[in-house]
Amino acid sequence: MHRTKIHYGAAPSKFGHLYHASDPADLPPTMRPVVLIHGGYWTTEFSLTIQSAIARQYAERGALVWNIEYRRVGEPGGGWPNSATDVVDALSALDEQVRAPLPDVVADRVDWSSVGVVGHSAGGQLAVCAVARLGAQTARTRITTVVAQSAALDLVAAGQAGRESVRALIGASYADAPARYRAASPIEQDIFDAHVVAVHGDRDTAIPVEVSRHYVEVVGSRGQSAELIVVPEEGHDVFVNPRSVGNRQTMRVLGI
């Protein structure tokens, strides 16, 4: 397995790890680019390394994997809107910085017209907001699939409920900044031309499965291509476990 650290901006946390199989014999004829956006309450208590095992697994299955970091609450510039802006920048880096170090034998196989973006928990919120902001495309790529794993998809409801992690992200209470909560809430985003798959465990106690179900119903009624996959007997953190059913469902959706 080959891993390269790439900076996509000047801030220390604006970097990612790019993974692909190192032996040309292990490369499929067509490689799907997959972007991973980790969760962890948008805070510096968690980093992209919680997705390292998943990144390696996806690369072993033939994907080109871009596992990204971003500025989080607890570091300069972290929080809304900069955390989402960083994810936009990381996705835009697929056009140049991510391609630059690829050997020809890899670069010639990558299908940039079908990028998959996977976000877990807080990362799912960032994934949907960033892809919506980009209109599901960069200058040289097209994003066709967004997988929101046990994601924070309704920040307005979370803000009204007084969720402290969401307040820390936004930097104000819902009563003081309702417009900021709407701007950061995936359920409030404009429709974009990609398929959103909300994958959620029915034993999730951190973010109930009803959040994903409500999101799919609401955005689907507005014309967004979206579906819900409920994973029986699994909870919130299964998506960082390569052996979990939730992760297998994600790989199935991505076609890897």
Secondary structure, 3 states (H helix, E strand, C coil): CEEEEEECCCCCCCEEEEEECCCHHHCCCCECEEEEECCCCCECCCCHHHHHHHHHHHHHCCCEEEEECCCCECCCCCCCCHHHHHHHHHHHHHHCCCCCCCCHHHHCCECCCCEEEEEECHHHHHHHHHHHHHCCECCCCEEEEEEEECCCCCHHHHHHCCCHHHHHHHCCCCCCCHHHHHHHCHHHCCCCCCEEEEEEECCCCCCCHHHHHHHHHHHHHCCCCEEEEEECCCCHHHHHCCCCHHHHHHHHHHCC
